[in-house]
Amino acid sequence: MKKLLNNWPLKLLSVILAVILWFIIMALADPADTMTVYNVPIKILNIETLQEAGMSYTVKGGDAPSVNLRVTASGSVLRELTAASFSLTADVNNINSLTHRIPIEAVCLNPSVSDSQIVLMTESIEIEYEKILSKDFTITLKRGDDLPDGYFIGSERVTPRTVRVTAPESVIARIAKVVTTVDVSELTESRSIAADLEFYTDGGSLIDLSLYKDTRASIDGCTVDLEVLTKKTLPVVISKEALDEAKAQLPDGYRYTGSQQSVTSVDVRGVKSRLADVTVITIPAGTFDLSGATESKSFTLNLQQYLPEGLQIMDTSEKTVTVTLEVEALAVRAFDITGVLVTGREEGFRYIYSNTVQVYIRALEDDFVFFDTNLVTVSVDLGEYATAPGTWHLPVTVSCSDSVFTPLPRRTYLNVTVEEIIPPTTPVPETTEPADDPDAPSALPPEATLPSAD
C-alpha cells in the first residue's frame, strides 16, 4: 500500500483514466447530434464603401438577408442554441466583382460550439449594385379636357420648368418624360394652379418613384400659370381719313371708285378687359399711297399691327389683308347748256348774248347715264362792262350741283353786246326789230371790239 501511495506515475495514470472514464460516461449519457437553425440574420459589413462610391445596392432576397445552418453538438448544447446564438457576417470588401457575391462567415457565440461544427446552407449572399445618377427632366404640361366654349389658352408657364431626379442608373433609364396635368374644364379666367408631377416610361406606364431605393425628385409638384383668353369678331374697316388722303394723291383726270378687301372681319382673342373696348380694326391714314396712280392698286397689310397690345388674331391665315383701291380714268363730254345767268345788269342798257353755252363735263363714263344738264349752272358777271356799250368777250363761270360731275377747268367765254337805250323824242314807226329781250340771242356786229380775256 505504501508503495502505491508513493508512486506518482501511478497517480497520474489514475487521473487520466478517470477523465477518460468521465468522458465515456458523459458521451453515453449526452450523445452528439445535428440541428438545423433557420433564418439566422446576416450582418453586412462595410456597406458604406458602396455608398461612398455613389452606388445603390440591393441584396438579393431582401434588405434583411438570412440563411439556414446546421450545427453538430451534444444534445445539451443544442438545446441551448437559437438563431441569436450565431453571428453571421458578409464583408463588402470581400465581394467578388464578377459574381457580386460575398462569402458569409459564421461564428457561434456559445464557446461549446466551434466553427468547424457549423455548416452554412448558403455560403454567400448576392448584392446587386449600380451607379446613382442625377438627370434633369423638362416638365411637360398636359391639360385635361377642354376649356368652356369661347375660351382659349393664351400663354402657359410651368414653374419650375425642370425637375432633377436622382436615382440608380436603371431607374433613370426608365424615365422617358415628366408630366403635370391640370383640369381646365371650368376655367374662364387666368389662374395659377398647383399640380403634382407624374413620371412615365416610353410605353406610357406610370412610374412610382417611392418604390425604388435611393430614388428621389428635387420637387414633388409645380405651379402652372394659365392665361385664359376669350374671342371677339371684329370688322376690318378703312378709315375715312385714309381714303380721303388716297383720293387727294390721284393725278388730275383720275378718280377713286371703290375698294375691295380680301378680309372683312377677323376673330381676335385676348383677355376680357382688353377686348371690351375694341369694336373694330381700323386701317388708319398714312397707309395707302396713290401718288401718280393711273390704275387700281393693291396693298397687303398686316392686321396685327392695328390691334392693341395683348390682342391676337386667332387664324394665322387672316393676319394679312389685301386691300385694292380702284382707280379709273375720267371721260370728258361736251354739253350745250341753255339758260345763261347774267349778273350785274344796269337800267338803261340792253344786253344781247347767246342763251346757250357749250361746256365740258368730266365724270366716269358709266356715270354719264345719270347726267342731267339741269345740274349745271352757267353765269356771267358783267362787272365794269355793264354800262360800257360794245361787244365784250366775258368769262363764263360753270358750276355743277352734283360733285360726281365736274366742269372741265378750262376758260369758256360768252360774247355780250351792251347797248344803251335812248328814249325816243318823236313817235317811232313800228318796225320788225326784236323786242328788248335780255335773253334773246343776237349776232355780233362785225365792227365790235373785244376786251382782253383776263
Secondary structure as GFF3:
##gff-version 3
##sequence-region A 1 454
A	DSSP	alpha_helix	2	5	.	.	.	ID=ss1
A	DSSP	alpha_helix	8	29	.	.	.	ID=ss2
A	DSSP	beta_strand	32	45	.	.	.	ID=ss3
A	DSSP	alpha_helix	48	52	.	.	.	ID=ss4
A	DSSP	beta_strand	55	59	.	.	.	ID=ss5
A	DSSP	beta_strand	66	74	.	.	.	ID=ss6
A	DSSP	alpha_helix	75	78	.	.	.	ID=ss7
A	DSSP	three_ten_helix	83	85	.	.	.	ID=ss8
A	DSSP	beta_strand	86	91	.	.	.	ID=ss9
A	DSSP	three_ten_helix	92	94	.	.	.	ID=ss10
A	DSSP	beta_strand	101	103	.	.	.	ID=ss11
A	DSSP	beta_strand	105	108	.	.	.	ID=ss12
A	DSSP	three_ten_helix	115	117	.	.	.	ID=ss13
A	DSSP	beta_strand	118	120	.	.	.	ID=ss14
A	DSSP	beta_strand	124	144	.	.	.	ID=ss15
A	DSSP	beta_strand	151	159	.	.	.	ID=ss16
A	DSSP	beta_strand	162	168	.	.	.	ID=ss17
A	DSSP	alpha_helix	169	174	.	.	.	ID=ss18
A	DSSP	beta_strand	177	183	.	.	.	ID=ss19
A	DSSP	beta_strand	191	196	.	.	.	ID=ss20
A	DSSP	beta_strand	198	200	.	.	.	ID=ss21
A	DSSP	beta_strand	206	207	.	.	.	ID=ss22
A	DSSP	three_ten_helix	209	211	.	.	.	ID=ss23
A	DSSP	beta_strand	216	217	.	.	.	ID=ss24
A	DSSP	beta_strand	221	238	.	.	.	ID=ss25
A	DSSP	alpha_helix	240	248	.	.	.	ID=ss26
A	DSSP	beta_strand	254	261	.	.	.	ID=ss27
A	DSSP	beta_strand	265	270	.	.	.	ID=ss28
A	DSSP	alpha_helix	272	275	.	.	.	ID=ss29
A	DSSP	beta_strand	281	283	.	.	.	ID=ss30
A	DSSP	beta_strand	297	302	.	.	.	ID=ss31
A	DSSP	three_ten_helix	303	306	.	.	.	ID=ss32
A	DSSP	beta_strand	312	313	.	.	.	ID=ss33
A	DSSP	three_ten_helix	316	318	.	.	.	ID=ss34
A	DSSP	beta_strand	320	329	.	.	.	ID=ss35
A	DSSP	beta_strand	331	338	.	.	.	ID=ss36
A	DSSP	beta_strand	340	343	.	.	.	ID=ss37
A	DSSP	beta_strand	349	353	.	.	.	ID=ss38
A	DSSP	beta_strand	356	363	.	.	.	ID=ss39
A	DSSP	three_ten_helix	365	370	.	.	.	ID=ss40
A	DSSP	three_ten_helix	373	375	.	.	.	ID=ss41
A	DSSP	beta_strand	376	381	.	.	.	ID=ss42
A	DSSP	three_ten_helix	383	387	.	.	.	ID=ss43
A	DSSP	beta_strand	390	400	.	.	.	ID=ss44
A	DSSP	beta_strand	406	407	.	.	.	ID=ss45
A	DSSP	beta_strand	412	420	.	.	.	ID=ss46
###
